[in-house]
Amino acid sequence: MATIRFTPNLAKHRETPTIVTPGTTVREAVDGGLAQDPLLKSYVLDEQGRLRKHVNIFVDGTMVSDRSALSDPVAPGSEIYIMQALSGG
């Protein structure tokens, strides 16, 4: 099982519990872990199920490379962090 955690800045806008969920890919973990909270899921994923531009996901410290299909692998015991992306200059 993987653990999904959210950064504290997201918790200011929405309850973001730590979620333990099965899955061998980011897609499986996110879909399963956020299935009971469609509002939180809609903050993370757009209408086509792709990662929103203002959100990043890291698995075991590495940013996911597949923002569309979320096919990056997830191992048992992986830590998945969901956070707002920073931009500006």
Stockholm file with secondary structure:
# STOCKHOLM 1.0

chainA/1-89         MATIRFTPNLAKHRETPTIVTPGTTVREAVDGGLAQDPLLKSYVLDEQGRLRKHVNIFVDGTMVSDRSALSDPVAPGSEIYIMQALSGG
#=GR chainA/1-89 SS CEEEEECHHHHTTSCCCCEEECCSBHHHHHHHHTTTCHHHHHHHBCTTSCBCTTEEEEETTEECSCTTTCCCBCCTTCEEEEEECCCCC
#=GC SS_cons        CEEEEECHHHHTTSCCCCEEECCSBHHHHHHHHTTTCHHHHHHHBCTTSCBCTTEEEEETTEECSCTTTCCCBCCTTCEEEEEECCCCC
//
